[in-house]
Amino acid sequence: MSKVLDAFLQENLQELRDQGLYNEIDPVEGPNGPIIKIKGKDLINLSSNNYLGLATDEDLKKLNIAATEKYGVGAGAVRTINGTLDIHIELEKKLAEFKGTEAAISYQSGFNCNMAAISAVMNKQDAILSDELNHASIIDGCRLSGAKIIRVNHQDMDDLRAKAKEAKESGQYGKLMYITDGVFSMDGDIAKLPEIVEIAKEFDLITYVDDAHGSGVLGKGKGTVKHFGLEKEIDFQIGTLSKAIGVVGGYVAGTQNLIDWLKVRSRPFLFSTALPAGDVAAIMGALDKIMASTELHDKLWENGHYLKDGLKKLGFNIGVSETPITPCIIGDEKLTQEFSKRLIEEGVYAKSIVFPTVAKGTGRVRNMPTAAHTEEMLNDALAIYEKVGKELGVIS
Ligand code: PMP
């Protein structure tokens, strides 16, 4: 064992523990549904991204098992050698249909997908304008590309316009790209895509939307780009298959040329083993369900409104969310952490999110209602919110 490594780990782990920043993980002892079991106790789960409840869907489980029986548990190789199964091709056709594009490519995760797609197209001669609240995988993908990164104030279209103009007029860069989340996961606000498209046209920006939290949720399930009817305008539609779709994986949907390029230049496609068949079959089943009916989507929104209205009536600050994501903004970091701890003790699993994930003084407990919650569960959660809110003086 290296003494240098050991000293580095000891010192840094201790520092994190001393500052209360070491994240202890409590494993979930069963399915990640609307009720989860942790340390033997059932809790109302308001922390999963399982928006439509599909992660535990019985039909999808059967599809997964049948495909595993047919193909085995692993794809056996990377996509470009012999890891491409016929159902990967079928999945990618379905993803393109889902997103209204010519083609699509799948990856092993949403995180992987951002690393893959940004760095396959952008390089050190280029510049990427990026919303300051974009997801970590976007930030890492931008860094990996070597392009100049220009941070844009959150959802500030004047700032985007000014920085795009400056970058374009400087003549310093090759390609310019603007990247945004479709729905921002900490506040639940929706990217202003119509204005973004207008600015992109004016300054020749390539447009890139990571719709991890919009797919299944907006556009009758088809996502934020569909919500605004901009399928022909956005160059990269990125998504994850692990949130509303309920399984695992990521994808890019776009033109045939874009997808052809990613198949030869995006490194996780070339050098990392393909998604297992069971997952692919379950993903296709989920996409079929979302495209066939808006029932789950409608239930998600109904539950989202119910929880939001309930929290608002109790006097909580739920911020600017335009989607079912419902933050309860407490402010002070320590109080936020205490609030979440007490909720969990009382039976609601809703995690605190504090600086540096969100700005200082805007600590919050984030709630993710899903289509699988019942009104009774939400009522129970609201009663616990009221109890803990009064006890800690967050509401009167
Ligand atoms: N992009 C965004 C905006 C996300 O919120 C997430 C997940 N937190 C990811 C990408 C990564 O997706 P995955 O979990 O599939 O790796």
Residues whose N, C-alpha, C, O or C-beta is under 5 A from the ligand:
A	BS01	PMP	S109 G110 F111 H135 S137 D181 S185 D210 A212 T240 L241 S242 G249
